[in-house]
Amino acid sequence: MTELLGKTTNKRLDRDAVPVLRMRLKGKVAIVTGSSRGIGKAIAKLFAREGAKVVVNYNASEKEATAVVEEIRREGGIAIQVKADVSKSEDVKKMVQRAVQEFGRIDILVNNAGVHVAKDLFDVTEDEWDRTIDVNLKGAYLCSKEVAPIMDRQGNGKIINISSNSGEYHQTAMRYVEYVTSKAGINGLTRSLALRLGPHIRVNAILPGYIRTEMVAHFTPEDEKMLMNETALKRFGNVEDVANSALFLASDESDFITGELMFVTGGRGM
């Protein structure tokens, strides 16, 4: 039996039903990098529904970013879009300055922007290696470094890094060497920043397993069957699974959590 809003029912909750909003981020300002699509888009939309004013960051996908902002505004939320290449410090500075000019503060940073070459070790070029490390790892470092003084002056802040369970050797690994290396670096960065930026700023990472995004569009049916055999919940994750985890880490409910790696994998790699 499940109790919902004071009524008892034995019906299974519809996964696609609109969730009950608790406005857990009311009055907060959030920057979500790489939020024109995929996981970042889902996080930006959920944060806005929960009361946050959201900076939708993009680099190349202006049309998609505009659509995300318009969707948030249609639902009664507040959002702006800001173009910035997170691997470039000047772009990051301008993005953070725009957020402060528009909203006056920054409470939450989600380092979600990332690239995935999906090539074999011997096919990846030096430029592709550099771009992966620059966006996935250096970008998170630059954004965190830029918002940290603002959060510290405010006396509170949350930094959430979107990593991957492939970056933890005791969970699972992938054959994409440059990607795994960048995500392992993110995990180390998370713990180091948590120590350096406490006590006012909490820094945590989400390590998704296989999530239904364009990054897994190239998988064959055989690939999917193998992955499902290794996953306790027997399904791919969806972007909402990751967004809900990010909401928890961004909310006051996670105030005694820092330096942690949250696995959102459906039980893969156990």
C-alpha positions as CSV (number, residue, x, y, z in Angstrom):
1,M,0.0,0.0,0.0
2,T,1.3,3.5,-0.8
3,E,0.2,6.6,1.0
4,L,0.1,9.7,-1.2
5,L,-1.0,13.2,-0.2
6,G,-3.0,11.8,2.8
7,K,-4.9,9.2,0.7
8,T,-4.2,5.5,0.6
9,T,-4.0,3.7,-2.7
10,N,-2.7,0.4,-3.9
11,K,-2.2,1.6,-7.5
12,R,1.3,1.8,-8.9
13,L,2.4,5.3,-9.4
14,D,2.8,6.4,-13.0
15,R,6.5,7.1,-13.7
16,D,5.4,9.8,-16.2
17,A,3.1,11.6,-13.8
18,V,3.9,15.2,-13.0
19,P,5.8,15.2,-9.6
20,V,4.6,17.1,-6.6
21,L,6.7,20.3,-6.5
22,R,8.0,21.4,-3.1
23,M,9.8,24.5,-4.2
24,R,13.0,23.2,-2.6
25,L,15.1,25.8,-4.5
26,K,12.9,28.8,-4.1
27,G,15.1,32.0,-4.1
28,K,18.1,30.1,-5.3
29,V,20.2,30.9,-8.4
30,A,21.7,28.0,-10.4
31,I,24.1,27.8,-13.3
32,V,23.8,24.6,-15.2
33,T,26.6,24.1,-17.8
34,G,25.8,22.3,-21.0
35,S,22.1,22.5,-20.4
36,S,20.7,22.9,-23.9
37,R,20.1,19.2,-24.1
38,G,20.2,15.8,-22.4
39,I,20.9,15.6,-18.7
40,G,21.7,19.3,-18.3
41,K,18.4,20.2,-19.9
42,A,16.5,18.0,-17.5
43,I,18.3,19.5,-14.5
44,A,17.7,23.0,-15.6
45,K,14.0,22.4,-16.1
46,L,13.6,20.6,-12.8
47,F,15.5,23.3,-10.9
48,A,13.3,26.0,-12.4
49,R,10.1,24.1,-11.5
50,E,11.5,23.9,-7.9
51,G,11.8,27.6,-7.7
52,A,15.4,28.4,-8.9
53,K,16.4,31.1,-11.3
54,V,18.4,29.2,-13.9
55,V,21.3,30.2,-16.2
56,V,21.1,27.8,-19.2
57,N,24.6,27.6,-20.5
58,Y,25.5,26.4,-24.0
59,N,28.4,26.6,-26.4
60,A,27.2,25.6,-29.9
61,S,23.5,24.8,-29.5
62,E,21.9,28.2,-29.4
63,K,18.6,27.1,-30.9
64,E,18.3,24.3,-28.3
65,A,19.2,26.6,-25.4
66,T,16.6,29.1,-26.5
67,A,14.0,26.4,-26.6
68,V,14.9,25.3,-23.0
69,V,14.6,28.9,-21.7
70,E,11.3,29.4,-23.5
71,E,10.0,26.2,-22.1
72,I,11.0,27.2,-18.6
73,R,9.3,30.6,-19.0
74,R,6.1,29.0,-20.3
75,E,5.9,27.0,-17.2
76,G,6.2,30.1,-15.1
77,G,9.9,29.8,-14.3
78,I,12.8,32.3,-14.6
79,A,15.8,31.6,-16.9
80,I,18.3,33.2,-19.2
81,Q,20.7,31.6,-21.7
82,V,24.4,32.4,-21.7
83,K,26.9,31.2,-24.4
84,A,30.2,30.2,-22.9
85,D,32.9,27.6,-23.7
86,V,33.6,26.3,-20.2
87,S,37.2,25.3,-21.2
88,K,38.0,29.0,-21.6
89,S,38.5,31.1,-18.5
90,E,37.4,34.4,-20.1
91,D,34.1,32.8,-21.2
92,V,33.6,31.4,-17.7
93,K,34.2,34.8,-16.1
94,K,31.7,36.5,-18.4
95,M,29.1,33.8,-17.7
96,V,29.4,34.1,-14.0
97,Q,29.4,37.9,-14.2
98,R,26.2,37.8,-16.3
99,A,24.5,35.5,-13.7
100,V,25.4,37.9,-10.9
101,Q,24.3,41.0,-12.9
102,E,21.0,39.4,-13.7
103,F,20.2,37.6,-10.4
104,G,22.5,39.1,-7.8
105,R,23.9,35.9,-6.5
106,I,24.9,32.3,-7.3
107,D,23.8,29.4,-5.0
108,I,24.2,26.3,-7.2
109,L,26.7,25.3,-9.9
110,V,26.1,22.1,-11.9
111,N,29.2,21.2,-13.9
112,N,27.4,19.1,-16.6
113,A,29.1,20.2,-19.8
114,G,30.9,17.4,-21.4
115,V,32.1,15.7,-24.6
116,H,32.6,12.1,-25.6
117,V,34.7,11.1,-28.6
118,A,33.7,7.4,-28.5
119,K,36.8,6.2,-30.4
120,D,39.3,3.5,-29.7
121,L,42.6,4.5,-28.0
122,F,44.6,4.4,-31.2
123,D,42.0,6.4,-33.2
124,V,41.7,9.3,-30.9
125,T,43.7,12.3,-32.0
126,E,45.7,14.6,-29.7
127,D,43.2,17.4,-30.4
128,E,40.4,15.1,-29.4
129,W,42.2,14.1,-26.2
130,D,42.8,17.8,-25.3
131,R,39.2,18.8,-26.0
132,T,37.8,16.0,-23.8
133,I,40.1,16.9,-20.9
134,D,39.6,20.6,-21.4
135,V,35.8,20.5,-21.4
136,N,35.1,17.6,-19.0
137,L,37.7,18.3,-16.4
138,K,39.3,21.7,-16.9
139,G,35.8,23.2,-17.4
140,A,34.5,22.0,-14.1
141,Y,37.7,23.3,-12.4
142,L,37.3,26.8,-14.0
143,C,33.6,27.1,-13.2
144,S,34.1,26.0,-9.6
145,K,37.0,28.3,-9.1
146,E,35.0,31.3,-10.5
147,V,31.8,30.8,-8.4
148,A,33.5,29.7,-5.1
149,P,34.4,33.2,-3.9
150,I,30.8,34.4,-4.5
151,M,29.4,31.4,-2.6
152,D,31.9,31.8,0.2
153,R,30.9,35.5,0.7
154,Q,27.2,34.4,0.8
155,G,28.1,31.8,3.4
156,N,26.5,28.9,1.4
157,G,26.8,27.2,-1.9
158,K,26.4,23.8,-3.7
159,I,28.6,22.6,-6.5
160,I,27.5,19.4,-8.3
161,N,29.8,17.7,-10.8
162,I,28.2,15.3,-13.3
163,S,30.8,12.5,-13.6
164,S,30.4,8.9,-14.7
165,N,30.6,5.6,-13.0
166,S,33.2,4.7,-15.6
167,G,35.6,7.0,-13.7
168,E,35.6,4.7,-10.6
169,Y,37.8,1.7,-11.1
170,H,36.0,-0.4,-8.5
171,Q,32.6,0.1,-10.3
172,T,33.1,-0.2,-14.0
173,A,35.2,1.1,-16.8
174,M,34.8,1.8,-20.5
175,R,37.2,1.4,-23.4
176,Y,37.1,5.1,-24.2
177,V,40.3,6.1,-22.5
178,E,40.2,9.9,-22.8
179,Y,36.6,9.9,-21.4
180,V,37.3,7.7,-18.5
181,T,40.4,9.6,-17.6
182,S,38.5,12.9,-17.6
183,K,35.7,11.5,-15.3
184,A,38.3,9.9,-12.9
185,G,39.8,13.4,-12.7
186,I,36.3,14.9,-11.9
187,N,35.9,12.5,-9.0
188,G,39.3,13.5,-7.6
189,L,38.5,17.2,-8.2
190,T,35.2,16.8,-6.3
191,R,36.9,15.4,-3.1
192,S,39.7,18.0,-3.3
193,L,37.3,20.9,-3.7
194,A,35.1,19.7,-0.9
195,L,38.0,19.8,1.5
196,R,39.3,23.2,0.2
197,L,35.9,24.9,0.0
198,G,34.3,23.8,3.3
199,P,32.6,24.7,5.5
200,H,30.3,26.9,3.5
201,I,30.4,25.2,0.2
202,R,29.4,21.6,-0.4
203,V,30.8,19.8,-3.4
204,N,29.5,16.4,-4.6
205,A,29.4,14.4,-7.8
206,I,26.8,12.3,-9.5
207,L,28.1,9.3,-11.3
208,P,25.5,8.1,-13.8
209,G,25.5,4.7,-15.4
210,Y,24.1,4.3,-18.9
211,I,21.4,7.0,-19.4
212,R,19.2,7.3,-22.5
213,T,20.8,10.2,-24.3
214,E,22.4,10.7,-27.7
215,M,25.7,9.4,-26.1
216,V,24.3,5.9,-26.2
217,A,22.5,6.2,-29.5
218,H,25.3,4.1,-31.2
219,F,24.7,1.0,-29.0
220,T,23.7,-2.1,-30.8
221,P,21.0,-4.5,-29.5
222,E,23.8,-6.8,-28.5
223,D,25.5,-4.0,-26.5
224,E,22.2,-3.2,-24.7
225,K,21.6,-6.9,-23.9
226,M,25.0,-7.2,-22.3
227,L,24.6,-4.0,-20.3
228,M,21.2,-5.1,-19.0
229,N,22.6,-8.4,-17.9
230,E,25.1,-6.4,-15.7
231,T,22.4,-4.0,-14.3
232,A,20.3,-4.9,-11.3
233,L,17.2,-2.8,-12.4
234,K,17.4,-4.2,-16.0
235,R,16.9,-0.8,-17.7
236,F,18.7,2.2,-18.9
237,G,18.4,5.3,-16.7
238,N,16.6,8.4,-18.0
239,V,17.6,12.0,-17.7
240,E,15.0,12.6,-14.9
241,D,16.8,10.0,-12.8
242,V,19.9,12.1,-12.8
243,A,18.0,15.4,-12.4
244,N,16.2,14.1,-9.3
245,S,19.5,13.2,-7.8
246,A,20.9,16.7,-8.6
247,L,17.9,18.3,-7.0
248,F,18.5,16.4,-3.8
249,L,22.2,17.6,-3.7
250,A,21.2,21.1,-4.6
251,S,18.6,21.3,-1.8
252,D,18.9,22.0,1.9
253,E,18.2,18.3,2.5
254,S,21.9,17.5,1.6
255,D,23.5,20.1,3.8
256,F,25.6,17.5,5.7
257,I,26.9,15.8,2.6
258,T,30.1,16.9,0.8
259,G,32.9,15.2,-1.0
260,E,30.7,12.3,-2.0
261,L,30.2,10.3,-5.2
262,M,26.6,9.4,-5.8
263,F,26.1,6.5,-8.1
264,V,23.0,6.6,-10.2
265,T,23.5,3.4,-12.2
266,G,20.5,1.1,-11.6
267,G,22.9,-1.2,-9.8
268,R,25.4,-1.7,-12.6
269,G,28.9,-2.7,-11.6
270,M,28.1,-4.3,-8.3
